[in-house]
């Protein structure tokens, strides 16, 4: 069953952008997953546990970190994730 999802851009909710969801990975085994720490308090704790879980399912984990949570990830970091990884998970925590 497909459920419609609306994703709002926190920088401008007046006109949400229509975006296509990326297809789900068929398996985690052998896939390179980027775990992006956005530099908020305790996000690394969540990512530590998630890295363990992903590793148990055969994923190769790349740990990356934004310089600051208050700005978008720099273009070179986004490019690195896009070229080296099959998927990305961001950690948001306070």
C-alpha positions in Angstrom: 0.0 0.0 0.0 1.4 3.4 -1.0 0.8 6.3 1.3 1.2 9.9 0.1 3.8 11.8 2.1 4.3 15.6 2.3 7.8 16.7 3.2 8.1 20.3 4.3 11.3 22.3 3.9 12.0 24.0 7.2 13.6 27.0 5.5 10.4 28.0 3.6 7.1 26.2 4.3 5.0 28.7 2.2 5.4 26.6 -0.9 6.5 23.0 -0.2 8.7 21.6 -3.0 7.4 18.5 -4.7 10.2 15.9 -4.4 10.4 12.3 -5.5 11.3 9.8 -2.8 14.4 7.7 -3.6 13.7 4.0 -4.0 14.3 1.9 -0.9 17.3 -0.3 -0.8 16.5 -4.0 -1.3 19.1 -5.0 1.3 21.6 -3.4 3.7 24.1 -6.2 3.2 27.2 -4.7 1.3 25.6 -1.3 1.0 27.5 1.9 2.1 25.4 4.0 4.4 26.3 7.5 5.4 25.4 8.5 9.0 25.4 12.3 9.0 25.8 13.9 12.4 24.4 17.5 12.1 26.4 18.6 15.2 23.6 18.8 17.7 24.0 17.5 21.2 23.7 13.7 21.6 23.2 13.0 17.9 26.4 11.0 18.0 24.9 8.7 20.7 22.0 7.8 18.4 24.3 7.3 15.5 26.7 5.0 17.5 23.7 2.7 18.2 22.5 2.9 14.6 25.9 2.1 13.3 26.0 -1.1 15.4 22.6 -2.1 14.1 23.4 -1.4 10.5 26.7 -3.3 10.8 24.8 -6.3 12.2 22.9 -6.3 8.9 26.0 -6.2 6.8 26.1 -2.5 5.9 29.3 -0.6 5.6 28.9 2.6 7.7 30.5 6.0 6.8 30.4 8.5 9.7 30.2 12.2 8.5 29.6 15.4 10.4 28.3 18.8 9.4 30.4 21.7 10.7 27.3 23.3 12.3 23.6 22.4 12.7 22.5 25.9 11.8 23.5 25.8 8.2 22.9 23.3 5.4 25.7 20.7 4.8 28.4 22.2 2.6 28.3 21.3 -1.1 31.5 19.2 -0.9 30.1 17.1 2.0 26.8 16.5 0.1 28.8 15.6 -3.0 31.0 13.1 -1.0 27.9 11.4 0.3 26.2 11.3 -3.1 29.3 9.7 -4.8 30.4 7.3 -2.1 27.2 6.1 -0.4 24.1 4.2 -1.3 21.9 6.0 1.4 22.2 8.6 4.1 20.6 8.9 7.5 20.8 12.2 9.5 20.7 12.4 13.3 18.6 15.0 14.9 18.7 15.1 18.7 18.7 17.5 21.7 
